[in-house]
């Protein structure tokens, strides 16, 4: 038995414009996926930093408790004077972005953009 390959051809008006539209939407989807992966990485790092902060705070609390136990008891008869403390000026934090090897998404985006530019 032979399989019949019935091919159907349809005329598409303005195929170049249609192809450009498809490639542009592919770029948008790839960029959205790239942003989503960045958000996932940020959330992952946030959780790691939270865990590290909790352990450090716990360590500090135990250290303070041990310090208070080991310090001698001192009574002061003088009233405590509070010193006015002005707001501290902190340096703005610098963000360092590591530039590593290109991800598959970035290479795919470049390929799609190259195809779009050819049209």
BELCOR-V407895 format. One record per backbone hydrogen bond with DSSP energy under -0.5 kcal/mol. CO is the residue of the C=O (numbers start at 1). NH is the residue of the N-H. E is the energy in kcal/mol with one decimal. If there is no record, write none. Layout:
co = <CO;CO>
nh = <NH;NH>
e = <E;E>
This chain:
co = <2;3;4;5;7;11;12;14;15;16;17;18;19;20;21;22;23;24;25;26;27;28;29;30;31;32;33;34;35;36;37;38;39;40;41;42;43;44;45;46;47;48;49;50;51;52;53;54;55;56;57;58;59;60;61;62;63;64;65;66;67;80;84;88;94;95;96;98;103;104;105;106;107;108;109;110;111;112;113;114;115>
nh = <4;5;6;7;9;13;15;18;19;20;21;22;23;24;25;26;27;28;29;30;31;32;33;34;35;36;37;38;39;40;41;42;43;44;45;46;47;48;49;50;51;52;53;54;55;56;57;58;59;60;61;62;63;64;65;66;67;68;69;70;71;82;86;90;96;97;98;100;107;108;109;110;111;112;113;114;115;116;117;118;119>
e = <-0.5;-0.6;-1.0;-0.8;-0.5;-0.5;-0.6;-1.8;-2.6;-2.6;-2.3;-2.2;-2.6;-2.6;-2.2;-2.0;-2.1;-2.2;-2.3;-2.4;-2.6;-2.3;-2.3;-2.1;-2.4;-2.4;-2.3;-1.8;-2.2;-2.4;-2.1;-2.2;-2.6;-2.3;-2.5;-2.6;-2.3;-2.0;-2.7;-2.3;-2.2;-2.3;-2.6;-2.5;-2.2;-2.2;-2.7;-2.2;-2.4;-2.6;-2.5;-2.1;-2.2;-2.7;-2.4;-2.3;-2.3;-2.7;-1.9;-1.8;-1.6;-0.5;-0.6;-0.8;-0.5;-0.6;-0.6;-0.8;-1.9;-2.5;-2.7;-2.2;-2.2;-2.5;-2.6;-2.2;-2.2;-2.2;-2.3;-1.5;-1.1>
